[in-house]
């Protein structure tokens, strides 16, 4: 389960938008990086209080993906780092990643390098993703 620090990490990188926008990956997004799915309607500017339950739900989706795909113990920092990564990229990215294989082999020292590979959105290397991955990689590696 994500810690308060992990929650702050996600909120800090996702930034809050009260109205829908197209993110750098080309997805219609709102609140703290919530990708709007078919049938969802966001028809007025939302407050952070209104958005918080959606953020927590989206985090729980990321946590369930991690629980399903990672079969070895994680420290709190590793869990926070991986939750931020999956929140941003989705469970499918974890499922098909070398990061998953490395962690499941308990090659924890190799994971930060794998985290750092995921710095592209829409086919472009993004400075914001580089910074986010550096912080996630450092957090994963910290005791």
C-alpha positions in Angstrom: 0.0 0.0 0.0 1.3 3.4 -0.9 2.7 5.7 1.8 1.8 9.3 2.3 5.2 10.2 0.7 4.3 8.0 -2.3 1.0 9.7 -2.7 2.8 13.1 -2.6 5.2 11.8 -5.3 2.3 10.9 -7.6 0.4 14.2 -7.0 3.6 16.2 -7.6 4.4 14.6 -10.9 0.8 14.4 -12.2 -0.2 17.9 -11.3 -3.9 18.7 -10.8 -6.1 19.8 -13.7 -9.8 20.6 -12.9 -10.7 20.3 -16.5 -9.9 17.6 -19.2 -6.8 18.1 -21.3 -4.7 16.0 -23.7 -1.6 14.7 -22.0 1.8 14.4 -23.6 1.0 10.7 -24.4 -2.1 11.8 -26.3 -4.7 10.7 -23.8 -7.7 12.8 -22.7 -6.9 13.3 -19.0 -8.2 15.1 -15.9 -7.4 15.6 -12.2 -4.1 14.0 -11.3 -3.4 12.2 -14.6 -6.7 10.2 -14.7 -7.2 8.9 -18.2 -10.8 9.4 -19.1 -12.3 6.2 -20.2 -15.2 5.6 -22.5 -18.5 6.6 -20.8 -16.9 8.8 -18.2 -18.1 12.4 -18.1 -16.2 15.3 -16.7 -18.5 18.1 -17.5 -17.5 20.9 -15.0 -14.3 22.0 -13.4 -13.5 19.6 -10.5 -12.1 20.5 -7.1 -9.2 18.6 -5.6 -11.7 17.2 -3.0 -13.9 15.9 -5.8 -10.8 14.4 -7.5 -9.3 12.7 -4.4 -11.5 9.6 -4.5 -10.7 9.0 -8.2 -7.0 9.4 -7.5 -7.2 6.9 -4.7 -9.1 4.5 -6.9 -6.6 4.8 -9.7 -3.8 4.2 -7.2 -5.6 1.1 -6.0 -5.7 -0.2 -9.6 -1.9 0.3 -9.9 -1.4 -1.5 -6.5 -3.6 -4.5 -7.6 -1.4 -4.8 -10.8 1.7 -4.8 -8.7 0.2 -7.4 -6.3 -0.7 -9.6 -9.3 2.6 -9.3 -11.2 5.3 -9.0 -8.5 5.8 -12.1 -6.5 8.6 -11.1 -4.2 8.8 -8.8 -1.2 9.2 -5.0 -1.7 10.3 -2.4 0.8 8.0 0.6 1.3 10.2 2.7 -0.9 10.3 0.1 -3.6 6.5 -0.2 -3.5 6.0 3.6 -3.6 8.4 3.9 -6.6 6.8 1.1 -8.5 3.3 2.4 -7.7 4.2 5.8 -9.2 5.7 4.0 -12.2 2.6 1.9 -12.8 0.2 4.8 -12.1 1.9 6.6 -14.9 2.4 3.8 -17.4 -0.3 1.2 -16.5 -0.2 -2.4 -15.4 0.2 -3.6 -19.0 3.6 -1.9 -19.2 4.7 -3.6 -16.0 3.4 -7.0 -17.3 5.5 -6.9 -20.4 8.5 -5.1 -19.0 12.0 -6.3 -18.2 11.5 -4.4 -14.9 9.0 -7.0 -13.8 11.3 -9.9 -14.6 14.3 -8.2 -12.9 12.3 -7.6 -9.7 10.8 -11.1 -9.7 14.3 -12.5 -9.9 15.1 -10.4 -6.8 17.7 -8.5 -8.8 16.7 -5.4 -7.0 20.0 -3.6 -7.9 19.1 -3.9 -11.6 15.6 -2.3 -11.2 16.6 1.3 -11.2 18.2 1.0 -14.6 15.0 -0.6 -16.0 12.9 2.2 -14.5 15.1 4.8 -16.2 14.3 3.3 -19.7 10.7 4.5 -19.6 11.2 8.2 -20.6 9.2 8.5 -23.8 5.6 9.5 -24.5 4.1 9.8 -27.9 7.4 8.7 -29.4 9.3 11.7 -27.8 11.8 11.8 -24.9 10.2 14.1 -22.3 12.2 16.0 -19.8 9.5 15.6 -17.2 9.6 11.8 -17.6 13.4 11.8 -17.3 13.1 13.7 -14.0 10.3 11.4 -12.7 12.1 8.3 -13.6 15.3 9.5 -11.9 13.4 10.1 -8.7 11.5 6.8 -8.9 14.8 5.0 -9.5 16.5 6.7 -6.6 13.5 5.9 -4.4 13.5 2.3 -5.4 17.2 2.0 -4.6 17.0 3.7 -1.2 16.7 1.7 2.0 
